[in-house]
Amino acid sequence: MLIKNKYTSELIKICLIYLVLGSVWISFSDRLANLISDNKDTLTMISTYKGWFYVVVTGVVLYYLLDKMLKKIELAETTILHNNQELVAAHQELEATNEEISQQYDELKSFIGQLRINQDRLNRAQAIAHVGNWDLDLGTKTMWASEEAYRIYGIEQESSYLALKKAQGLVHPEDRTLMDSALSRLIHYQDKYDVIYRINRESDGVERVIQSVAIIEHSEDNSRKILGVIRDITEQHLAEKQIRYFADHDAVTGLYNRRFFEQEISEISENADTIGILICDVDGLKLINDTMGHEEGDRYLISCAQILTESCPLNSIIARIGGDEFAIILKDVKADKITETYSTIQQKVGEYNLQTRPIPLSLSIGSNHCYSCGREKVSQALKEAEEKMYFNKLLQSQSTRSGTVDLLMKTLEARDYITEGHTDRLQTMVGEMAVKIGMNELEKSKLSLFARFHDIGKVGIRDVILFKPGKLDIEEFEEMKKHSEIGFRIANSSPDLGHISDFILKHHEWWNGQGYPLRLAGEEIPLECRILAIVDAYDSMSNDRPYRKAMSYPERIAELHRFSGIQFDPYLVPVFIDMLEEMSRETTLSAIVSESSKS
């Protein structure tokens, strides 16, 4: 618009110049012509020259003015073109700058996104490790804390800055002095700050164990910050506490272990007063483990530990120093106190055995004392106490084992697995078979004893398997098969049954070698076991069992024939059937004689 107005004014200027020159020339030239001549022809010629002169002059003037104006236009166009080029360059530069800014914005956006991801990863890593970080500006006393630090303290996070007094207020009162002292040493002496303390979380009041480690950072402006890390080590602390406990204690009974006991012995001073020593051994623990299972054996050990703890003074050292062996140190006691403790233990064992237990608890105990004991004297006293214990164990071991076996048999009968009269019927029938095949009295006696105790190993089998109404699955049958081995171990532990232990082990072997546990075949199986296999199967078929009803006589005989040569000795099956028929005839004859005598 400004350029257009400028050119319009130039045109108006030219026109005005042209008008002024034309008017002046017309007025001046006419007067000059009249002064020169009055001749008409001369005036006409002058007028012609005057016109041409005007045309030439005005042409020159117009050329000058138009040339000047065109130069201005050209200059303006050049300026405009230059300015336009500068504008284009500026625009391109702006576009490049804008693209760079856009790229930087994208990079910044990506960086912020990655920063958030890293922060999230850091937060999650801290949450997994239960580690939080914090810093404290010592000048402004402002404290910054991470998300996990807030979680550890159980404080709801309202901002990244945590009130120092609020955090300190959660520290357990007993640990506050320790933490303040460590912080003071860090600030004033740059001492190591590594503190373990307890807090009560603000959110739920739960006590947690915290470890805090910190250093001091000096900035260029001379300001100081404490940079710290806190970690929730509650589980680690409890685990370490438990490890320390089990380093000194027995896992089953909770008493001290052998390591601790030997350490106590080594620390006894030569100037100590009288030391009382008792060595106790649980009789028959192996038999209990083998028959009733290790869980039952552990219960006996725990009961023994409770008895010893209740019988001894509070400052006594009671330790389990072996599988079935306990040792007791009575500190600063007189000889009569050792005797009293010995008697108290025996009394409490007796009281314990009045309870209904499958096997009574029996302890062999040896005691001794030592005056002004050093290490050598204590070791000698321990040895003598152990010798006394072994002597007492030897005296009562035979009666204990025999009583234990009888109790196990009564336990089996009390569990109602052995049906009423089962043992008596077996003993009767195996006795008849012994006579039938010509056994002597000793062999008949062994066979009768074997018939009574052959299933004693079932005392170690669970009731859910013994009384299962349906067929046993593979795992259950594998457990049931163990009763032969359990019975073998029980019989071996008894002097009264040791000579039939081999029969008990092999009484489930089959003639064809498909039995258990040794898969013996044919005459590798003891004769007594082959006899009992037929008799026991026949009596089992004659009576109801949890998994089936009793079978008829013809069905029983058919079953014996069917498994002859497979499960049963094919030479003994006919002998047994003949024996049954003889017994049946004798029973019938006795009934007839009885009726005749009555009439």
Order of alpha helices (4+ residues) and beta strands (2+ residues): alpha-alpha-beta-beta-alpha-beta-alpha-alpha-beta-beta-beta-alpha-beta-alpha-beta-alpha-alpha-beta-beta-alpha-beta-alpha-alpha-alpha-alpha-alpha-alpha-alpha-alpha-alpha-alpha
